[in-house]
Amino acid sequence: MTSPALAAHPTKLRRSLGLWAIVGLGLGYMTPMTVFDTFGYVSDESGGVVPLAYLFALVVMLFTAISYGRMTRVYPSAGSAYTYASETIHPNFGFLVGWTALLDYLLLPLVNALLLRQYFEAFFPDISGWVWVGGYVALITLLNLWSITSTSRVNATLLIFQVVLIVVFIGLAWGALNAGAGNGTPLSIEPLYHANVQIATVISAATIVCFSFIGFDAITMYTEEAKDANTVPKAIVLSLLIGGALFFVAGWFAQSLFPSVEGLTEGTALPELAFSVGGMLFQVLFVAAAVAAVAASSLASHASVSRMLYVMGRNSSGPIGRRMSYVHPRFQTPAVAIVFVGVVSLFAAVADLDFVFSLINFGALIAFTVVNVTVILHFAVRRREVKTAGQIVRNILLPVIGVVLTVLLWVNLSGEAMMYGLIWLAVGLVSLLVMTRFFRRKLRMSLEEDEVIAEGDEGADALLAEDRALLDAAEGTSNDK
């Protein structure tokens, strides 16, 4: 039985985020510093054209970002791909999409905690990883519980710090290149194209770096907390373009300095890149910026996935779902969902980074593909807006290109990512069968913030029972009660 506090809670999130606050959360989620963390691996995979790999991934993501922006105008809910699939296709299918997307959203806060654990274990190897993870996750969870406004402000501070350090790196790299380092000039076209470039290797590298762009899609989670929901589509595109520009320019100068990655440690290139242009002091500052980037991404990713769990819980009639939809009466944040994400993030103390990444890749591409499909189904099929050339381009051509480009990345996923992703999807299907009693009971889908039904409210329970009876009658089945 749910406590009176849960039964009486207010159901609406606080609308307190402006355009640039949302853009900042998206950029914080994307973690601009990641271009240096992955530089050695991506340069080797792409054949020495890191900025070209980012440019290709940016084009792929841009088509998908347009689709996200259009669908968030149609369904201004915090559920993102889960909501769009549920409303456009079917609630059962939407649940599976949401379940799969949780691989992306739910595990990214864990990844950030894991990265921070690795940073600190390198400096303090005698201290248990549980100490770093426990303290860090507790801090991130409390900040998210406090308010989305405080989360946004702390995220903005951390984001500005890392962007300033990236700009300083570019300035130092410019000077080093003019002094004869690397390509000997910052204006060489070699980082973008050279005789040995192969499209297959560029696409393979783009498959890796496209997940640096994850964050623009998570912006849709803040729809119900935006001062004006109409700013969310603009924030999606702005965060993608700004993040893409940072990745491209930083990748350009890093590749110019190191046309070959020989001598660089593949998995930890960031401190070596920093030392090469600014010495020990700049290396320390740059690593500090990397820690700030992880913290900013933790705040943003933790906030966004808790909103997704909140919406999925709001649309559930079960006791777990109702608890996930709980909004704290003072802070007006989805408190139970936030704490749940924190508990999952604690597994960063023992998790393996490669294993977690293999799961994230699968979930992100599922969501991207489905959102493009929902644009076609909603505008071209349901509303039949295909009467003019402009409508055909907007409602069919652009999302089809988004699907094709996303599938192009999909086929380059590792076998491990596909295997673990399919296992997670199978678990979601079993969960769906249990909740729907093998599809004899419909899942509930509601976009209204004030339609959360609290357990213990006799009037609400009566209405729910009546709704179920009407559904059973319509389907010619007996009521299960």
N, C-alpha and C positions, 0 to 999 in steps of 0.2 A: 504494500500500500504506500502510495506517495505521501510524503509529509505535507502538512498544511502550507509550509513555506513554498514548496514546489507547486502546489495547487493554485496558490494565489499570485504567482509571479506575473509581472508585466511581460507582454509577448513581443514588444517592438524593440528593435535595436535603435541606438541613437544616431540620428542623421547629423554628423559633425565633420565629415571629410570633404574638403574642397578639391578642385581639379589637381593642383600640384601636390597635395598630400597623397592622393591616390597614385599619381605618377611616381612619386617618391617611393611608395610601398612596392610598386611594380619593379622599379629599378633596384631597390634593396633586395627583393626576392631574386632578381636576375644575377646579382653579385658581379659587378663589372671586373673585379680583381681576378675572377676565375680565368680570364684570358692568359694570365701569367702562370697560374697553377698548372694549366693543361698545355702550355706552349710547346714543351719538348715533345710530348706525345702527338699532338696535332700536327706539328711541323714534320715529324717523321712519317706520319700517316698520309699527309697531303702531298708529300714530295717537296716541301719547302715553300708552300704558298698558303700560310695560315690566314691572311686577310681574305683570300679568294674563297676559302672554305666558309668563313664567317659571312661573306657576301652572299654566297649561294644559300646558306641557311636562313639569312635574313629575308631573301626573296620568298622562300618557302613559307616562312612564318608570317610574312606580310599578307599573303592571300588568306591564311587562316585567321589572322587578326581582324581583317575586314569582316569575315563571317562572324566572329565573336561579337564585334561591335554591332552588327545588324541584329543578332539574336538577343542581345541584352536590351535593345530597344523594344523588342517584341515581348520579352518576358523579363521584366526588371526585378528579378529575384536573385538571391545570393547563391543559388545552386549551380550556376555555370552549366557545363555540358550535361550534367544530370538533369537539370530542369528542362533544358532545350529538348533532349531526347525523350523525356517523359511526356512533355506536352505535344511534341510534334509527331512522335512515333507511337509510343505506348509506355505507361508507367513501369511495366515489367522490364522492358528494354532499357528504360532510363535508369532503373535500379542497377542493372548490370554495368551500364556505362559509368555511373557514379561509383560503384564498387571498384571497377577497374581503375578509374581515375584516382582513387585513394592511394594506389601504388605510387603515384606521382606526388600528390599533395601531402599524404600522411607521412611518407618516408623522408621528405626533404628536410623537415625540422630535425629528424634523427641524423641525417647526413651532416648537417651543420654542427650538431653536437659532437659527432664522431670526428669531424675535421678539427674542432677545437681541442678535443681530447688528444689528438695526435700532435698538435702544435705544442701543448703543454707537457706531454710526456717526453718530447724531445729535449726540453729544457730541464724537466724534473722527473727523470726516469724512475726514481725510488718511490714516488707517490702514486697510489692506485688510481687507475682511470675512473673508478667510481666516484672519487672525490671531485674531480673536475667536472664530470658529466652531471653528477647530482646537484652541485652548486650552480652550475651554468643553467641547467634545465629549470631549476627552481626559480632563478632570476627571470628568465624569459617568460615562464608561465605567469609569474606574479605581475610582470609588466603588461602582459596581454589581458589578465584579469582586471587590472586597474581601470583601463579605458582604452578605446581605439585611438583616442586623441593623443594620449601619452605615448602609446606605441608608435604612432606616426611621427611624433616629435623626436623621440630617441632614434628612430630609424633614419630620419632626415639628417641628424647630426652625424651619425656613423657613415651615411652615404656621402655627405659633403667631404668628410675626412678622406675617404678612399678616392673620390674623384680628384681632389686636390693633389694627392700623391701620384695619381696616374698622370696628371698634367705635368707635374715636376719630372716624372720619369721621361715623358716625351721631350721636355726641354733638355734634359741631360743627354738623352739619346741623340737629339739633333746635334748637340755640340760634339759628342763622341764620333758621330758619323762624319761630320765636317772635318774632324781631325784625322780621319783615315780608318776608323774602326769599321768592321763589317764590310758592307758594300762600298764604303767610302763616300757615300752621299745619301741624304734622306729622300732624294727625288728619283732614285732608281726604280724601274718598273719590275725588277726581279721578284719582289715579294708577292706580286699579283700574277705575273706570268713569266715563264722562261721555257726554253726548248724542251725540257723534260716533263712538263706538266701533262698529266693524264686525267681525263674526266672521271674515270672510275675511282682513282685515289682521292680526288677532290670530293666526290659524293660520299665516299666512305668517311672522310674527315668531317664533312658536313653533318653526317649522322651523329657524330660525337658532339660537335659544338652546338647543334641545334638545341640541345638541352640547357645550354647557357642562357637561352632565350626564355626558358620557362619562367613565368612571372607575369608576362603580359596577359596570359589567359586567367591567372589567379586574380587579376584586378576585378573580374566580374563578381568575385565573392563579396566585394564591398558595395555592391549596388544598393543594398538596403541601408547603408550607412553614409552614402553620398548625400551632400546637401541638395544636389540636383542630379537625379539618376541619369539625365541626358548627357552629363559630362563624362560618364564612364566609357562610351565608345571612343571619345576623343582621347581619354587617358590611355586606353589600350594602344592606340596607334602611336601616341607620343612616347610612351615608355619603350615600345619596340624600336622606334627609329632612333631615339637617344641612346638606348642600350646598344643597338647595332652600330652606331657611329663610334661609341667608345670601344667596342670590341674590335672594329675594323682598324681604327687609327692606332690603338695600342698594339694590335697584332702586326700592323705594318712596320712600326718602329722596332719591335722585338725581332721580327724576321729580318729586317735590314741589318740589325746588329749581329744576328746569328743566322746567316744564310744556310749554314749547316749546324746541326744540333750536336755535333761531336764535341765532347767535353762537358755537355750539360747533362745533369741528372734528369731523366725523363719525367719522373713523378714529382720532383721538387725543384722545378726550374725557377720559381719566383725569387727566392733569396739570391740565387746566382745571377739572375738578370739584374737585380737591384745592385748587387755588389759591383757588377761590371761597369755600371755607369756612374755610381756615386759613392763607392767605398763602403766601409763598415757602418758609418752613421746612417747613411741613406738606407742601407740594408735593414737596420733595426727599425727605422720608421716605416719602411715598406712592409715588413712582416707585421708590424702593428696595424697597418692599414688592412692587411689581409685578415687579421683577427677581427677588426671592426666590420669588414665585409661579411664575415661569417655571422657575426652577431646581428647585423642588419637583416641578412637573409633569414636568420632564425626568427626574428620578430615578425617579419612579413609573412613567411610561410606558415608559421604557427597560427597567426591571425586568420589567414585565408582558409586553411583546412578546417579550423574550428567552425567557420561560417558554413562550410559545406556540410559538416556533420550536423550542425544546427538545423539546416533546411531539410536534410534527409530525415532527421528525427522529427521535425515538425510534420512531415508527411507520413509518419508512421503512427499506428494506433497501439503499438506494443509498449510495454513499460520501459524498455531500453530507449526507444525512440523518444518517448515523452521526457525522459531525463536529459537526453541530448539537446532537446529544444528549450531547456531551462535558461532563462535570462535573469542575471543577477538584478535584484530590484534597485540597488544603488548605482552600480557601475554600468548597468545596461549592456553587459557583454554576455555571450553564451558560455557561462561559467563551467558547466559540466563538460562540455565539448573541449574547452580550453585545457582543463585538467587532464582529460583523457589523452589529448595529444602529448601533454607533458609526460604522462606515464609511459606512452609508447616510446618517446624520445629517450627515456632512460636506458633502453636497450643499446644505445650507442656505446655504452661501457664495454660491451662484449661483441658488437656486430662487426662484420667484415665489409669494408667499403665496396669492393668489387661486387659482392653479392647484392648489396642494397641498390647499387647503380643499375644492375641488370634488371631489377624489378621496376625501377622508376621509368626506364626507357619505354617499356611496354605500355604502361599506363598512360603516359603522355601522348603517344601516337594514337592510341584508341580515342582519346578525347578529341584530339585535333581532327581526325578523320570524321568522326560523328558530327561535330559541329558544322563542318562544311556540308555534310549530307543534309542536315536539318534545314539549312538555308534553302536548298533546292526543294525539299519537301514542303516547307512552309510557304515560300513565295511563288515557286513555279507550279507546284502540284495543287496545294490547298487553295491558294488565292488566285491561281492561274494568271499571274502577272508575267505573261510572255507574249504580249501583243505588239510590243515595239522592239526595235533593235537594242535600245538601251536596257530594257527589262530583261531581254535574253542574255545580254552581257552580264548584268548584275546578278541575276537570279539563277543562271545556269552556267555560263562560261567561267566566271571567276571562281565560284565554289568547286566546279569540276577540276579546274587547274589546281586548286588547293588540295583536293583529294588525290590527284595524280602525283603531285610533288610529295605529299605526305607518304603515300604508298611507296614512292621511290626510296624514301628513307627507311620505310618499314622493312622492305626486303633486304636491307643491309644490316638489320639488327642481328646481334650474335645469337647463336643457337641457345645459349644459356638464358638470355633475356626472354626468348620465345617460350622456352620450357617452363621457367618459373612464372611467367606471366599467364600462361595457359592454366597452370595449377591454381593460381590465385583466382582466375576467372571461374574455374570449376567449383571452387569453394563458394564463390558468390552465387553460382547457379543453384547449388544445394541449399544455400540460405534462402534464396528466392522461393524454391519449391516448398520449404518449410513454412515460410511466412504466408504464402498464398494457398497452402494446402493443395499442392499440385495444380495450381492455377484455378482452383474452384472459388477462391476469394480474391477480389481485386485489391491492388495497392491503392492507397489514397494519395491524391496529388492536389496540393493546395498552394497557390501563390500568395494567399492573403496572410499577412503577418499576424493578424489577430484571430486566426482560426485554430490556434493550438488548443487541443482538448486536454484538460488536466484530469488525471486519474483522481477519483474521489469526489468529483463534481457530479452530483446525481443528475442534474439537468443535462449536462454535457453528455454523460454516459447514456442517458435515455435517447438523446438525439442521435448518438452514434449507433445505438442499437436499432433505431428506426431506419437510419440510412442503410444499415446492413440488411435489414429485412426487405427493404425496397429493392436493393440490388439482387438479393436472392430471388425475389419474386419475378424480377425482370428477366433473370436468367433461367427461370424455371427450375430452380434448385431449392432445396429446403434450407431453412435457417439452421446454422450449425449449433446454435445455443440450445 
